[in-house]
């Protein structure tokens, strides 16, 4: 490695102010930087700026366990009436109320299929009937269950929707009870109690560990896997090109250029992918050591978590190498959009997919971040259940690996057959 100023006589130095006057020098960096700023702003903010208006089909369980019997003059228990009112009080496109029994609700909470539940207890009608008698001791109660494993925002949205629907239903039932009480000559205190007769309690339906970031540890762990694979892939790409003599190697003021190694694009890509696969063993292990062993993140099924993390990192790393091989100098920007810019807002990890615009739901069908998040979330929060997203995660990782290999080697073989070699003769 030699200093940039040693030995040889240097040509006269150009002045930055003079060079900056050349418009063509500004053109490409300005256009690319402006486009990156514009599209990153639109993509990131577009996914989170208005989740309530974008809400579509958020799955929430509605469990009516009320055993009745119906109140005098009524055909159904109050729980059945309340369930109808809850559904009617909620915009039909915003929420997907799932009429489940207790066992089905617990199963879907444990599988991460629902964001919460509204439960009508077995004695609900009896407690409502008791309000108009001297036997009334407590107000009728509904229970809202949350599922923090699906993220704090999604669980919060389900809680808010359930609270609002339960309150509106309580008011409607209260009006019916108040009319009956007035007809019976009840006092003002009882009528005030009957006006809004139902209380609502909230508790966790599917608990997760205290060191789970309120349901966000799966998102940040996935972000670590994707970022380390993305950055590491670009480091490997640049390091191999420098080591083979196709780019200069600069560290501070020191500069070197290795002799150029004659090698095809296909073999160069193979070398970069082999290195990505090997280095991912180390980066995956260090990620787990830092998050689980040092920081104490709640995690179980550690061997499964490691192999899933490694395969996810490998898929991203090989994808980065394939894109760089295909697009050359702008490959890093392209891979940044594929694995970061388009992936984060469509991951469903911080904002539920049911609360983002349709464009992001489309991206979520194939963007890798969503698939990895589902798998990590299933391992960390849902006992590594296949139906909690782990099967989808494995399937999409396998597809991603296949696409990276096929696309990368198809492009490099095409370039090689066309004679578009990278070999540049170096000065003696």
GIQUIPE-V699320 format. One record per pair of residues at least 24 apart in sequence whose ideal C-beta (glycine too) atoms are under 6 Angstrom apart, sorted by the first residue. I is the first residue (numbers start at 0). GAP is how many residues later the second one is. Records with the same first field share a line. If there is no record, write none. Layout:
I = GAP + GAP
This chain:
0 = 253 + 255
3 = 249 + 251
39 = 301
42 = 298 + 302
43 = 301
46 = 298 + 309 + 313
47 = 303
50 = 300 + 304
53 = 301 + 302 + 303
54 = 39 + 300
55 = 37 + 298
56 = 39 + 297
57 = 37 + 57 + 296
58 = 37 + 39 + 55
59 = 35 + 37 + 55 + 56 + 98
60 = 37 + 39 + 44 + 53 + 56
61 = 35 + 37 + 56
62 = 37 + 42 + 54 + 56
63 = 56
64 = 55 + 56 + 57
65 = 54 + 58 + 59
66 = 55
67 = 57
70 = 58
76 = 48
77 = 46 + 47 + 50
78 = 41 + 45
81 = 87
84 = 84 + 87
85 = 79 + 83
88 = 76 + 79
89 = 75
94 = 66
108 = 38 + 96 + 97
109 = 96
110 = 274 + 276 + 277
111 = 37 + 38 + 270 + 276
114 = 32 + 35 + 39 + 40 + 43
115 = 29 + 30 + 31 + 42 + 43
116 = 28 + 88
117 = 26 + 44
118 = 24
130 = 66
131 = 49
138 = 58 + 60
139 = 57 + 58
140 = 58
141 = 24 + 56 + 58
142 = 58
143 = 58
144 = 60
145 = 58 + 59
146 = 58 + 59
147 = 60 + 67
148 = 57 + 59 + 66 + 232
150 = 64
151 = 62 + 63
152 = 198
153 = 198
165 = 34
169 = 26 + 28
170 = 25
207 = 173
208 = 89
210 = 85 + 86 + 87
211 = 86
216 = 80
217 = 158 + 159 + 162
218 = 130 + 131
220 = 155
221 = 150 + 151 + 154
223 = 63
224 = 84 + 87 + 88
225 = 90 + 113 + 143
227 = 55
228 = 84 + 87 + 88
229 = 90 + 109
231 = 51
232 = 43 + 84 + 87 + 88
233 = 98
235 = 36 + 39 + 40
236 = 35 + 87
239 = 32
245 = 176
259 = 166
261 = 161
263 = 152
264 = 147 + 150 + 151
265 = 146 + 147 + 150
268 = 56 + 139 + 143
271 = 49
272 = 45 + 48
275 = 41 + 45
276 = 37
279 = 30 + 33 + 34 + 37
283 = 25 + 26 + 29
298 = 81
300 = 78 + 83
303 = 75 + 80
304 = 74
307 = 67
310 = 86
311 = 60 + 85
314 = 82 + 85 + 86
317 = 86
318 = 85
321 = 82 + 85 + 86
324 = 83 + 87
325 = 85
341 = 25
342 = 24 + 26
345 = 24
346 = 26
348 = 24
367 = 32
370 = 25
